[in-house]
Amino acid sequence: MARIVLDKVSKIFKGPKGEEVRAVNNVSLAIEDQEFLVLVGPSGCGKSTTLRMMAGLEEVSRGAISIDGKVVNDVEPKDRDLAMVFQNYALYPHMTVYENMAFGLKLRRYPRAEIDLRVSQAAEILGITPLLDRLPRALSGGQRQRVAVGRAIVRQPKAFLFDEPLSNLDAQMRVQMRMEISRLHQRLAATMVYVTHDQIEAMTMGDRIAVLKNGEVQQLAGPLELYRHPANLFVAGFIGAPPMNFFRGVLYGNSDGLHFCGNGSPAGIKVKLLPEQAAQLESRVDKPIILGLRPEDVHLATDSPRTANGSIVEAVVELIEPLGAETHFHLKTGQHGFICRMPPAEPGKPGQKVFVVLDLTKCHFFDPTTELSLTKPG
């Protein structure tokens, strides 16, 4: 297997007027041997372009890419020993499953016995042995994707590159294939780089996740680290479903301590910060700030609407989404709309006034100008 390093890599395209368009900007990553790294971000953030530069399908404008310590900027794709699995399967329609999987090995003039062995082993791993004599048109989407993965496996490459391989599958098949690719990583102990726009795929599959926006890495960390300690406003809002709630406001101090007051009407959110938060944010008094809180850290109050630390606020129910295992309450207080995640049996109806408990031990604070995190909750 392989260790892949990107050192200040950029990809610059020419715009319609000859201007520079940076698809990838100064990206540095070290993908360790046998690691499963996920590149995640919205459409157009540069994640697929980054993957294609690793594969050699796009030329590097600036910086260097190395595999096992060797710079490969000028090495042809076929000589990098990387296997890429595409979103659109890219199977030859006139070839059987066996022939599709064996084609690359035949081009490299492997012995027939070696080809048979590798194809049969890959087919067994992926559960497609009964399909080896079928043509692609006789396969489902999930089966075609398994064949595409199998074609990569038989090469026994240094690393696997996946470019949104599950995007064309339905929801149930995506879950199944997600599990199969994760099992495949464990079984092969292979280096894998996986591109997706789906943050659930990223969270459930990656050893580490690189979150990209506008061609730049916003944060590189393990799934739970990203979720619990987002580096900035974008990561906080992108990772998590439903996304983190954000409240814009200002900090003010009085004899009782430091308080957050949301923008808008007097009925908006007002809470008192915990002592450790106040100590970190005392320099932000009378300055704009953004408070972030995940939906599971917002709870409907069932008792007194007042607490010593002022963490209970009044809100109006706008929408209720029952999802079976849980219910999402869409609420509004002042000018702030937010989501509360509750157990499935929690009663309620639109227009109802409720009291909401905010778990201040889990809240985040962000600078509205730089969008960087200002605190780390416990």
N, C-alpha and C positions, 0 to 999 in steps of 0.2 A: 504494500500500500504506500501512500505518499503523504508528505507534508507540503501544502501549497501556501505560498506567501505572496500577498499583494503589497507592494511597497509604493505608496503615493501614486496609485494608478488613476489616470484620467482618460476619458474618451470624449473627443471634441469633434462634432460634426459641423459642416458648413450649412448655414441657413440660406433661405431663398435670396437674400441680398449679400451673401458672402460673409455674414457675421458668424462669430463662433457660438455654437450651441453646445453647452457642456452637459452631456448625458450622464457622465460619471465624473465626480470631482474629488481628486486627491484621496482615494479610498485606500486605506491600509488595513489588511486583515492577515492573520496567521491561522490557517486551518490545520489543526494538528492531525497527525497520523491516526486513522481509525475514528476520527470525530465525525459527527453528523451536525453540520452547520447549516442553518436556514437563513436565507436572505429574504426578508419580508418588507413589504411596503406597498403603497398604492400604485395604481397604473402610472407608468411614466417616471418612476422614481430611479430607474437605472439598474434594477436588480438583474433583469435578463441580459442587459448589455454587459454587466460585470461577469456573468456566467459565460457568455459567449467569448469574452476576452480570455478567460481561463482556458476555454476549449480551443482558442485560436481562430474562431470564426469571425472575430472582429479584431482589427489592429489596435494595439495600445498606442494612444496619442502621447502620453507621458507616463513615467514611472516604470516599474518592472514587475513581472510575474515570474516566480521561480517555483520549480517542482523538485523536491528533494535537494535543494541547494543549487540547482542549475537554472539560470535565467533562460526562459523559453519564449521571449518576445518574438524572436525570429524563427522559431521552430514551427514547422508545418503541423496542422492539426493531427494528421495521421501518425506523426512521430512523437506526440505528447503522451500517448498511452492513457488517454482519458476517454471514458465512454459517456455519451450524452443521451438522455432520454427526453424526447420532445413532447410538447403538448398535443400535437396532432398525430401521434403514433408513427407516421412515416413508414408504413409497411408497404412492401411491394404487392400489389393486388393479385398478380398472376402467379405468385409463389405461395406454397403451403407454409404453415407455421414452421415446420422443420426447416424448410428452405430459407425462410426469412431469418431464422435464428442462426443458420449455418453460413449465410452468405458472406459475412465479413471474414470468417475463418477460411473459407474457400479462396477468397481473394489473396489471403496471406499464405496460401498453399500448405495449410495444415494437413496432415495425413487423415484419411477418411475415418480411421478408428478413433483418432483423437477428437475429431469433429463429432462423431456419434456419441462419444462419452460425455463431452461437454454439454451438448444439446440435451441429452437425456437427464443429466444431473440438474441442469437449470430448469427443465420442464418439471422435474419431480419437486424441486424447491417451490416452484410457483403453482403447482397443481394443474398443469396444462398438458400432462402426458397424453390424455385421450384426444387432444385437439391437434396433435402434430401433423395429421394428414389433411386438415381443413384449410380452406382459403380464407383470407381475412374477411370477405363479405359474409361468411357463415358464422362470424364471431360477434359477441356482444361488445360494447365499449370497454367494459372491464376486462374481458378476455383479450382484446386487442392491446390494451395497455400492459397486461402481463407479458404478452409476446414481445412488446417493445422493451420491457425491462429484461426479459430473458435474452434478447439479442445483445444487450449490454453485458449481462452476466457471463455469457460464454467467452467473451474476450478476456476475462480475468484482468481488467485494467488496473492501473494504479489508483484511480479514483472514479467515482460516479458523479455525473452532473445531471440534475433533474430540473427541467425548465417547465414549471407548472404542469406536471404530468397528470393531475387529476381534474383539471378545469372542465373537461368535456364530459365528466361523469355525473350521474345523479347523486343526490345527497347520501343515500344508503350505500351506494357503491364507493363513494369517496371515503366513507368511514372504513369500509372493509379494506380498500387498497391502502389507506393510510396505515392500518395495522400491519398489513403484509409487508410494506416497505420498511417499517420499523423493525419487524422480525427479521427481514432480510439483512438489515444493517447489523443486527446482533449476530446472526448466523455467519455472515461473511467477514465480520470485523473489518469492514471496508471504510475508507474515507469517502464521505458523501457530502455534496453541496446541493442544497435543495432550494429552489426559488418558488415563492408563492405570494399571493396577495391576501391569502386567508390566514388571519392571525390564529385561528384555532388549530390549523395544520401546523403552524410554526410552534405554538406552545406545546402541542402534544408529541411532536416528532423530534425537535432539535435538542442536541446537547447544549448548544449555544445558539443565540439568535442575533443577527445583525439587522437592525431596523434602519431602513433607508428612506430618505426624503430628498427630493431634488438632487439626486446623484451623490448625496453625502450620507455617511454613516452617523446616525443620531445616537445610537447606543449599541454596544456589543456586550451581551451578558447571557446568563442562563435564564430559562423561562420564568422562574419564580422571582429572580432578582429584577427582571424587567417589570414584572407585575407589581412587586412590592415597593420597588425603589426606582421609578422611572426618572430618567435624567432630565427630561424636559416635558413641556406641555404636549408636544406631538406624540411622544412615546406613551404618555399617560392616557391620551385619548384614543390611540390606535390599538394598544394592547388591552384586551378585556372586552367581554360582550355580556351585557350592554357596556358601553364605554363609561369612563369615569365622568362623574358630574363635576361641572366647574361653576364656581360662583365668583363673580368679579365684585370687588369692593375695596375697602380701605381699612387700615389698622388704626385704632386710636387707643390711647391709654388714659386711665383715671386711677383713683385711689384703690379701686378694686382689682386692678391688673390691666392686661392687654386684651383688647376685644377686636373682633372682626365684624364689620358692618357692611352688608351687601349693598350694591348700587340699587337705586330705585326708590319705591315707596317706603314709608315708615313701617309697613307691615312685612318688609322683607326680612332676610336672614340676619340675625344678630347672635353671636356666640362669644363666649369668653375662652381665650386660649389657655391651654394647660401651662404650668410653670416652665417646663422644659422648652415648649414652643415659644413662649414669650421671651425666654433668654436668647434664643436663636434669632428672633425677629425684632428685637428692640430697636434696631437701627432702621426698621421699615415703618416706624410710626408716622402717621399722616401721609403715607405714600400708597399708591394703588397696589393691589396685590390680588392674586387669584387663589382661591381655596378649592382644592380638589378632593372629592370623596367618592369612593366606589359605591355602586348601588347596594351591595351586600352590607355596607357599613352605615346604611340609612334604614331605620326601623320605625314602623308605626307604633306610637305610644299607646299603651293600654291603661295607664293610670294618670297621675297628676301631670298637668301641663307645665309644671315648673320644676327645675332642678337647681342645685347650688351653682353649677358651672354654666348655666344658661345654654345647654346643648339641645334644648327642645324648641322647635319652631312650629308655627302654625302654617298649614298649607291646604290647598284645594286639589281634590282628585280631578284630573282632566281625562284620563283614560286608564282602563284596566286591561291588561293582556294576560289571560290565563294560559300558561304553557304546559300544564300537566304537573310536572315536578316542582314548579314554582310559579309565582305570579308577579308580574311587573306592574307597579303602580307608577303612572306618569303624573307627577305633581307639579304645582306651581306655588311659589311664595314670592310676593312682590313681582319683580321682572324676571325671576329665575325659574326656569323649568328644570326639573331633575327627575331621576328614576329611583324608585325604591324596590328592591328585590325581596319578596316575602314568600313564606310557605304557601302551598296551593290553596289551603282552606281559608285563608284570610279574607273576611268579608269586606265589602266596600262597593261604592257606586259613584259614577261621575257626578261632579258638583258637590260632593260631600266634603265638609271641612274636617281635617284630621290634624293631630299633633304628631310630629315626627322627631325621633331621637337621632341625633348625629353623633356617631362614635368619633369623638375628637382625637382619640389615641391613634386613629388610622388616617387622619386627614393629611393632605399634602399642601404645600404652598409654593406658588410659582411667581416669578417676576414677569409682569405683563409685557415688558419691553424686550428682554432677552429670551423670555419663555423658559428659562432654566429653573430647575428645582431649587428651592431655598432651604428645605428641611428634609430630614429622613424620618418618617414615622416608625414606630416600633413594630 
